[in-house]
Amino acid sequence: MEKGYRLLERIELGEPKNCYEKVVSHRHLIESIHLHLADLLNTHAGNSMIDREYGLPD
C-alpha cells in the first residue's frame, strides 16, 4: 500500500491542501518514519503543549 506525505511534510514542501501525492521512494518513506520517531522520542517533559508531563524526564 502506498502512503502519502505527512501533513507537516506537505506544508514544508508547499503543497496545496488538496494535494495527496504518493511517496514513490522507499528511502524517503523510511527517512520520514525515522525523523518522526526521533522527534517523538526526543520530546522532553514540559516541551509539549498537550501535557506538561508528556515526554522524557530531564
C-alpha positions in Angstrom: 0.0 0.0 0.0 1.3 3.4 -0.9 1.4 6.1 1.7 1.3 9.9 1.2 3.4 12.5 2.7 2.7 13.5 6.3 0.8 16.8 6.9 3.9 18.7 8.1 5.9 17.4 5.2 3.3 18.7 2.7 3.3 22.1 4.4 7.1 22.1 4.3 7.1 21.2 0.6 4.5 24.0 -0.1 1.9 21.5 -1.4 -1.7 22.7 -1.7 -4.0 21.2 0.9 -5.8 19.1 -1.7 -2.6 17.5 -2.9 -2.0 13.9 -1.7 1.0 13.0 -3.8 2.2 9.4 -3.1 5.6 8.7 -1.8 7.4 6.9 -4.6 10.7 6.3 -2.8 11.0 3.8 -0.1 14.1 5.6 1.1 12.0 8.8 1.6 9.4 6.8 3.5 12.0 5.3 5.8 13.6 8.7 6.4 10.2 10.2 7.1 9.4 7.5 9.7 12.9 7.9 11.2 12.5 11.6 11.6 9.0 11.3 13.0 10.2 8.8 15.6 13.2 10.9 16.5 11.0 13.9 17.1 8.6 11.9 19.1 11.2 10.2 21.3 13.3 13.3 21.8 10.5 15.3 23.3 11.4 16.3 26.9 8.9 16.8 29.7 7.5 20.3 29.7 8.0 20.9 25.9 4.7 19.5 24.8 1.6 21.7 24.6 -0.8 18.8 25.2 0.5 17.9 28.7 3.3 19.3 30.9 4.3 15.8 31.9 4.4 14.3 28.4 7.9 13.4 27.2 11.1 12.2 28.7 12.2 13.5 32.1 15.3 15.6 32.2 
